[in-house]
Amino acid sequence: MNKHKNGSFTSSLGFVLACVGSAVGLGNIWMFPYRLGEYGGAAFLIPYIFFIALFGFVGLSAEFAIGRRVGTGTLGSYEHCWESRKMGTAGKILGWIPLLGSLGIAIGYSIIIGWVVRFLIGSVTNTVLEQDSAQYFGEVTKWMGNVPFHVIVIAITVLVLLLGAATQIEKANKILMPLFFVLFAVLAVWVAFLPGASEGYKFLFVPKWEALANVDTWVMAMGQAFFSMSITGSGMIVYGSYLSKKEDIPKASMQTAVFDTIAAMLSALAIMPAVFAFKIEPTAGPSLMFITIPNIFKQMPFGRIFAVIFFLSVCFAGITSLINMFEAVIESWQHKFKLKRNHAVLLCGGITLLVGLFLEEEARVGSWMDFITIIVVPFGAVLGAISIYYILGFDKIREELEEGREKALPKLFKPAAKYIYVPLSIIVFILGLIYKGIG
């Protein structure tokens, strides 16, 4: 096992569930179901699965491997890569970009998960279903309209990370992620029996083969896959640093990709058939989760119960992702500034809350998240891909990728990594700027 001061994951399953917890987030729930139907149905799955497999196998694996090789997270890993070319100072500077991306997402994400908690409590009390959904959402997302629940989300995340590092993250995900899958599966089964649900399945799965000739289909599939894998040049690196040398990294990466895809499909099966059953126009983004879905629950038998199940499941997905974002920052601050873990956790939580309070409005947090997710995060992912596969070099990272494996890497791994994945990460960044977001 690695001798990281924050401990190590105790099992392959625990590691994979932690990574799935990071990868499964709001994008799986409020973006994937709409894109699946809108961009070709079953035909969309062809490019999507291709990109998921590619980004998981060579992209996610690279971040896990550099973290395990160096034995630390973002800042230390970038310094290591660039120091191999006698440019350690450049690495020290560049590492801050993806790290700030993790912190930036955490700031915006904590606000949005705060909205989810508010809707969860409102579902328990039935307030959400008694009021107009759009009006309720407007009250929640107005200036300083949700501070207590915003604080609760950060406090829960901080508490989990104060109780421990790798082992506590593993324990939390071993509980929360199976619950997420079970609860969404329950929703999907219940929705299947709604009159008119078949139209939703047609929207999702009847292949529109002509969509494959549409460039936008491939762009959106690539963007959805890239961001769904949580490849940020930061978060997965820190989880890799907690991984045993006995674990097969490419195998764990593909397991993460499979479970992430199952989560996305479950979301589609739980949401879109219900949307069509109640003849509501399918949408994507916050309006789907906070306006459309509550309107569905209002009309659904036992809607209050299923509203609680839905928002509780989303809370689980959000908190597990937020834990990863925090941990990436915390571990790097421990490494860089020699901070005690508790101090780093509290500092991260404090900054996240302080900055977030100024963004407590839908328009403000929307602009913030656009900047972070369109510019900072994909640029950080590009830096990670180049730093690992070109600056450090494939031969060196291959040693780590083959550690714990019974067989050598496939011969196609190197060209897929260097000549397909790295250029595509650059293309994702450029297309994000052109389309104003593809993930």
Secondary structure, DSSP 4 states (H G I P E B T S, - for coil): ----TT---SSHHHHHHHHHHHH-SHHHHHTHHHHHHHTTGGGGHHHHHHHHHHIIIIIIHHHHHHHHHHTS-HHHHHHHHHHTTT-HHHHHHHTHHHHHHHHHHHHHHHHHHHHHHHHHHHHHHTHHHHS-HHHHHHHHTSTTSSHHHHHHHHHHHHHHHHS-SHHHHHHHHHHHHHHHHHHHHHHHHHHHTSTTHHHHHHHHHS--GGGGG-HHHHHHHHHHHHHHTT--SSHHHHHHHTS-TTS-HHHHHHHHHHHHHHHHHHHHHHHHHHHHHTT-----SHHIIIIIHHHHHHHSTTHHHHHHHHHHHHHHHHHHHHHHHHHHHHHHHHHHH---HHHHHHHHHHHHHHHHHTT-SHHHHHHHHHHIIIIIHHHHHHHHHHIIIIIIIHHHHHHHHHTT-SSPPPTTHHHIIIIIIHHHHHHHHHHHHHHT---
